[in-house]
Amino acid sequence: MKTYMKTLLAGLAVLAPLSTPALAETFRWAASGDVITYDPNAQVDSFTQSVQHMVFDPLVRRNKELKLEPALATSWEIVEPTRWRFKLRQGVKFHEGQPFNADDVVATIQRQIDPGARNRENLSAVTGVEKVDDYTVDLILRGPYPLLLNDLAAIYIMSKPWMVEHDALKPGNTATGVVTYANNHANGTGPFKLKSYEPDSRSVFEVNKEWWDTPQHNLTEVEFRPIASDATRVAALLSGEVDMIAPVPLQDVDRIAATEGLKVVQDPSLRTIMLALNFKKELHAAPGVPNPMLNVKVRQALWHAIDLNTIQKRLMRGKSRVAGMLVAPAVTGHDDAIDVPLEYDVDKAKALLAEAGYPDGFKTGLACSNDRYIADEQICLAISSMWAKIGVQVDLSVESKTTYFPRMDNGELDVYMLGWASLPAMDGYSVLQALLATNDGTYGGSNPNGLSDPRIDALTRSASVELDETKRVDMLKEAFRITHDEALFIPLHQQPVAWAMSNKVDIPQFPDEYVRPWFAQVKK
C-alpha cells in the first residue's frame, strides 16, 4: 500500500498537568449578547460556538497555543485519500451518564452534514460516516482534503441515545426557524455541564467532575450573562458583580485599566469586519429597479466613500487594524500585496457612480447588529453618513444578532455587516468555501445574496483537494485578488480582542476570541 495510504497523523494522548488545581469560586463573566442556541448545528456564530465548547468536546481540539491535539479521538490515519479512520477514546461518559462510542460520532456527523443543518458548511468535505467497531469510525470525503482536522475541531459530539430520546436526531436551524430540544438543553462530554439556561438572562455551568481530561482550571461553576448595554456591563465589572467582561467597550479601556483591582488584556484578533453586498437582480430597498451593485464601479465607489481611517481612530479608538482583504495577516492565504484598501476619495466615488450611470446616487438598505461586533451600530451609522455624501440614500436597520443573523441567512438584506475569523479552519479556505463560492448546497453556505463568480468557484474546488501547500495557498491568494479587484466585499478592519477582568482572574486570551474557562484560574 502506498505511503500516503497509511500515514499516521496523530497518536499521542493529550499531555495533562501532573496535578489537579484546587477548586475555587464561581467564575462570572459577561458579554454584549447571548448565545443564539445550544444546538451545535443550528448556527454558525463563533461566539455561540465558543460557549457551547464548555459543554461539548470535538474529536480533535485546539490547545493553549491553538494547535490541534487529540480529544474524543485519540489517533487517526488516512486509509485512502477519501477515507479517514479515527480511533475513539474509551471510558468517556456524557453528562447524563450515557457512554460515549462510535454510534454517537456517526449520529453527530450525520446530523452535521444533514441538508437542514445551518452549519453544514463547516464540514462540507465530508459526505458520509461509517462505524467500523464500537471505538472506530471512518469519515468519507468527496475528495482529498488537507483541512479535515481543522474543521473537526468545531464539530461537537452529541449523544445518540439523548438525541433519540428527545427527538433531536435532525438538526435545528435558526435561519429556517427549526427548533429542537437541543436549542435550550445540552448534554456533552466537556469540562462543564449546562446547569440552567435562561435565554437573554444567564447560563450557569457546573464542573464536570467525571471529565475524561485532567482539569487545568480551578473552577466549580461558571456563570455567563449577556449584558447588551456597554455602560451596564462595565458597571457590573466595576461593582464586582462579574469577574470579567469580553469585549471591553473601547471607550472604557483606559478607565478600567486605571482602576485598582482590575486589568485589561488586549491582543490582535483574527476577525475581519466587512460589508457584504447584494448581488441579486434588485435591491430590497428599491424593488423593481435593476440592482446598481451588479456594476463593479458602484461597488468600488461605495468602498472609496468610506473613511476607514476615521472609523479606526474615532470609533475603534485606534485599536483596530484597517483591512484591505478578507483575512487577517495571521491567516493562511493573506497577502500584503492584496491587503490594500481603496483610498478614501469622495470625488472619485462620485465619478465612479456617474460612470456607472448613477450620477445622483441610489437607495440601498444597510443592516447591522448592535450586540455582536465592537461598535457595530456606531460604525453603520458612520458609513450611512459617509455614503450620503455621494448621494447614496441608506435605509438603515439595526437589531440584535438573534434576529439579525436569521434575516441575513435568508437573504433579506442589501448591504450588511459581517465578521469572519476564518473559523473553524483558521485558514483562508474558510472564506472561499463559505462566503465567496456560489451557494449550491455544498459550498457558499454563508453566501445568501447571489454572489457567483466562476473563477472563484473553480479555485475553491481546486483548493479543497490540493495537497501541495504552496499551490493551495496560491489558489487562495488568487481568489482574494479577484475579490479585491472586483470589490465583491468591502473589508473594514480587524477588530481587537479586549477583555477586562479582576486581578484575581487568570485566563489566556486567544486571537479567535473564544473564552475558554477550562484554562481559567480564580484566586480566592
N, C-alpha and C positions, 0 to 999 in steps of 0.2 A: 504494500500500500504506500502511496506517495507520502512524503514527509508532511505536507500540509494537511493530509487527511487525519493525522493523529497528533496534531500539535497540542500539547498540553498548555493551556493558557493560564491556569492557576491551580494551586493545590495545597497551599499552606493555610492552616487555620488562622483565624484572626488572633493577633497577639494581644493579650489582655493585661491590665495592670496586675501587679503582684498582690495587691491588697485592695479591699473594697473600702472607699471612704466612709466615714461615719455619716449617718443620715442627719439632715438638718431640718430647717423650717420649710414652709411653702415658698416657692418662687412665684412671684406675681408680676406679670408683665402685660403691657397694653400696646395695641396698635391702632391705626386710624380706622380700620374696617374689620369686619368679622370674616370667618371662613364662609365660603359660599355654600358648602355642603361637606358632609363627611363621607360621601360616596366617592371613592378614588377615581371612578370612571366618568363622573358626571360633569367634569370641568377641566380646564387647562390653566387655571390660575395658580401660579407658582407659590404665592403666599398661602393659599389654601393647602396646597400640597406639602408645604413645609410644616404646617400644623398637624396635618394628617400623619406625617412621618414620626411623630411622637408615639403614635398608636400602632403603625404598621411597619413591617420590615419588608424590604425587597430581597430578591435573590442575591444581588450584589449591592454594595453601598459605598458611599464616599466617607473617608476618614477625616481627621482634623486637617489634613493637607489637601483635601478634596480629591485624593487619589482613590481609585477603585480597589475594593477588597471584598473577600467573601462575606456573605451574610447568611441568608437561608440556604444558599447553595455553597458548598464547601470547595467544589472544584468543577471544572468544565473543560471540554475538549471539542474540537471540530472533527466530527466523524466523517463528514464530506462537506463540500463547500456550502450546501444549503441545509445542513443538519448539524445543530449544536447540541451536545449532550451535557446535562447538568446533574451532578450528584448532590443530593439534598442532605441538610443537617438533620440528624436524628435526635429524638428526645425532646423536641420543641413542642410546646403547647400554646394554643390560643388563649386569650384572656378568660374565656368562658369554659376552658378546660378541654376543648377538642384537640386531639393530637394532630400535629402537622405532618402531612405526607404528600405524595405526588398528586393525589386527587385534588388537593387544594390548588396546586400550581396549575394543573390542567384547567380547572374551572375558572381560575383567575385570568389565565391567558385567553381563554375562550370569551370571557366577559370583556376583556380589554380590546380584542380585535373584532368584537361584535359591531356590525354597521351602526347600531344605535348608541355606541359609546361616544361621548363628546371628545374624549382624549385618545381615540383610536390612532390618531396621527403620531402619538408618542411611541408606537410600536409598529409602524407601517411596514417594516421589512418582514414581519412575521406573518405567515399565512396559516399556520397550524401548530398544534402541540400534541405530543403522544406520550403516554405513560409507558415506560419500559419496565419498571418494577415499583414497589412502594416508595423507594427513595431515589429514583432516577427518572428524568423526563428528557424528551427531545423537543427542541423548538425547530420548526420547519420554516425556512426562509424562501422568499421569492427569488433570491439570487445571493451571491457572495455579498457580505455586508460587514464593513470594518468597525461599525459603531454599536454593535448589538449590546455589549456590556454597558456602554454609556446610557443607552435607552433603558435598560433593565433596572438601572439604579432608581428610577422613578415609578416602577411598576410594583405596587404594594399588594402583597399576597393576602387574600381573604380566605376564610374557612368555607369550604363547600357545604358541610352539614349546616352551618349557620345560614348560608345563603338559601339553601333548600328550605329550611325551617321557616324563614321569613320571606319566602317568595321573591328573592333578590338575585337569582342567577343571571337575570338580564340586567344590564346597566341602567342607571338613571342618566338624565341628560338635562342640564339646566337650559340649554338652547331650545329644546323641544318641549320642555315642561314635564318630562317624565320623572316621576319621583318614586323612589323605593324606600323600604325600611332602612336601608343604608344611608339615607340622606341625613337622618338625625341620630343614628346609632353606629357604633363601630366596635369591631371585635378583631383585633390583630394579634401579632406576636411581639410587638415592640416594647420599648422600655417603660411606657406609661399606658395605663388604662383610662379610657374615657369614662369618668365617673358620672358626670352630668353635663348637659348641654342645653343652654337657654339661648336660642337664636337672638343675635343683636344685643346680648347681655353678657354672657360669660360661658366659658368651657372650663371644667375642672377635671384634672387628671390626677390619678394616684399612681404611685410607683408600682411597677410590675415586679413583685418580689421573686417571681419564677422566670424572669427573663433569662434566655439562654446565654447571654453575654455577661461579662463582669462589668458592673456599672463604673463609669468614670465621673459620675455626679454624686452629690451627697443630699439629694432631694427626697422628700417624702410625698410632695404634692406640687403640682403646677396649676396655677390659675391664670387663664388668659381672658382679658377683657377688651372688647372693641370700644374705643372712645373716639368718636368722629371729630369732636371739637379739639383743635390744637391746644387752645387755652386750658380746656378741662383736662386734657391728657397731661400737659405739663404740670398743672396744679396737683394732679394725683401723684406725680413723682415727687414734687417738692414737699408734699404733706406726708409722704411715706405710705400713701395708700397703695402704691405699686412700687416694685423694686426696679423696674426697667420699662422704658418706652422705646419702641422701634417702629418707624423712624422718629427722629427728633425734628420738630419744626425748625427750619434753618435759622429763622429769626431769633430763636431762643438758645442756640448753641452756646454762645459766649456767656449768657446769663447763667445757664445751668453749669457750665464748666467752672464758673467762678463761685458756685455755691458749695459751702462746706459739706462734706459727706457725699457729694455726687461727682460723677465723672462722665465725660463724653468720649466715645470711641468712634473714629471716622476712618473710612478706607474707601478706595475706588470701588465702584460696582461694575458688574458685567452688563447691567441692564441698560439698553439703549431706549430712550423715549423718542417716539417718532409719530408722524401723522400718516395714517393710511388713507387712501383715496378711493372714490367710487369709479369703477370702470364699466358700469352698465350703460345702457343706451341713453338713459336720462337720470337726472338727479331727483332725489325725493323732494328737495326744496323747490324744484321747478319742473313738475310733471308736464309731459307733452312737448318739452323743449330738448333738442339734442344736447347731450352732456358735453360741456366745454372741456372737461378734464381728459377727454379722449385725445386732446391735442397736447403734444409734449411741450409746446411753447406756453400753454396755460399752466401746466404743472411747474415748469421752470419759473414762471412769473410768481406763482404762489410761494415758491422757495425763496426767490430773490427778495420778496416783500417781507420776510420775517427777519427781524433784527435779533439774531441768535446771541450776539454778544451782550445786548441789553438784558435779555432774558437770563443769561448766565450771571451777570453782575448784580442785577437788582432782585430778580425773583429767586434765583438759586444761590444768592449771597456769595458768589464766586466759588462755590463748592462743586459745581458740575464741570464736565468736560464737553465742550462743543463738538458735535459729531458731524461727519460728512458721509458716513456709511452706516449700515445696519448692525454691525458688530463692534464690540469694544476691542482695544488693542490686544487684550489677553486671549481673545477667542480665535481659534484656528480659522483661517480664511481672511483675517484682517490684512489690509494693505495700506500703508501710509500714502501711497500714490493715489488711492481711491478716496481715502478718508479726508476729503477736502470739500467743505460745504460751499454752495453757491453764495457769493458775497451779497451782503445787504445792499440793494440798489433799487430804490423806488422808481426812478426814471426808467431803468432797464426793464423792470417788471411791467410798467405801463406800456412800454414799447412792444414787449413780447405779447401782451394782451391785444394790442392794436393789430400786430402782425397776424395774430390768430383769429382776428375778426371780432374781438370784444373790446373795442376802444372805451366803452362805457362800463366795462366790468360785467358781472353776472351775479346770480344769487346761489348760495350753497348752504347746506347745513354744516355745522361744526359741533361735534359731540365730545364730551369729556366726562370722566368720573370725577368725583370730588373726595374720594376716600381710598384711592389705590396708589397713586404715584405722588411724589413730593411736589407740592404746589401745582397740582394738576389743574384745578379750577382757575387759579390765577394766570397760569400760562395760556389757557384757552381764551380767557378774557383779553389778554395782551395781544394774542395773534388776531383775534377778531378786530381789534382796533387798528392793527398794522395793515390788515387786508383792506380795511375801509379806505385807506389812503390811496389804493389803486382801483377803487370803485367796486370791490367785491363786497356784496351785501351778505352778511353772515346771520343765519338763523341758528343761534347758539342754544344748546341744551346741555345741562349739567345735572348729573344724578349719581346715586350710589352705585357702586360696582355690582350690587346684587341684581339690579335691573339693567344696568348699562351693558354688561357683557352678554347677556342673552340677546339684547337688541343688536349688538354688534355681530354675534354669531349668526343671527337671522338675516343679515344684510340690510338692516333697516336704516343705516347711517350713511351719510355722504363722505364727510371728512371726519376722522375720529382719532383720538389719541390712543396709542398703544405702547406698552413697554415690553421689551423682549430681551431676555437674558441668555438666549440660546440653550435653554434647559429642555430636557434633562441631559442632552448630549454634551453641553459646553463646547459646541463645535458649530461652525458656520453652516454646516449642512442643515441644522435645525431650522434656520431661516429659509433656506431653499425649499425644503420639503413641506413646511407648514405655511409660510407666508407668500412665497413667490411662485410656486408651482400652481398650475391650473387645478382648481378644485374638481377632482374626478372621483371622489370616494376613497381613493388611496392616498393621493398627495393633495396638498392645498387645504388641509383641514381647518386652518385659521385664515383662509382666503375666501371670505363670503361675498366680496364685492366685484367679482367678474374679472379680476386681473388674469391675463393669459398671454404669455409670450413663448412661442415655440422654441426659441433659443434657450430660454431658462429651463423649460420643461426637459429638453434634451440633456442639458448639463446636470440637472437634478438626477435624472435616471442614470446617467453615466457615473456620476459621483457616488451614487448609492452602492455600486458594485465594484468600484475601482479600489484595488488593494495596494497599488503603488501610491504611497502617501504624497509624493511630490506632484504626481499627475492629478490626484484627487484635489489637493489644495489649489492647484492652478485652475481647476474647474470651478471651485467655489469663488475664486477671485474674479474669474471671467463673468460669472453670474452677477456678482456685486458691481462689476464695472458697467454692465448693461443697466442694472437697476439705477445706478447713479446717473449715467448719461441720459437715460430716458425719464429720470425723475419719477420713478414708479412709487416711491415713498419719499417723505421729507423727514430725514433724521433731524433731531433737535439736540440731544445731548445724552451722555451717560450720567445718570443721577448718582449722588454719593450714597454710601451706606453710613448712616449716622445714628448711633444708639446712645441713649443716656441711661445711667443706672446708678444705683447706690454703690458706694465704695465697698460694701460688703459682698457684692456680686462679682464673680469672675466667670465670664463666659466668652469663648472665642467668637470673633466676628468673621464672616465669610463673604467673599465677593458675589456669591449667588443670592445673598440677602436672606438665606434661611436662618431662622433662630433654632438652634439645636440644644435644648435644655439638657440632653443626656451628656453634655460636656460641661455643665454648669456646676460651680461651687458657690455656696452661700455661707458666709461666716455668721455665726450666731452672735 
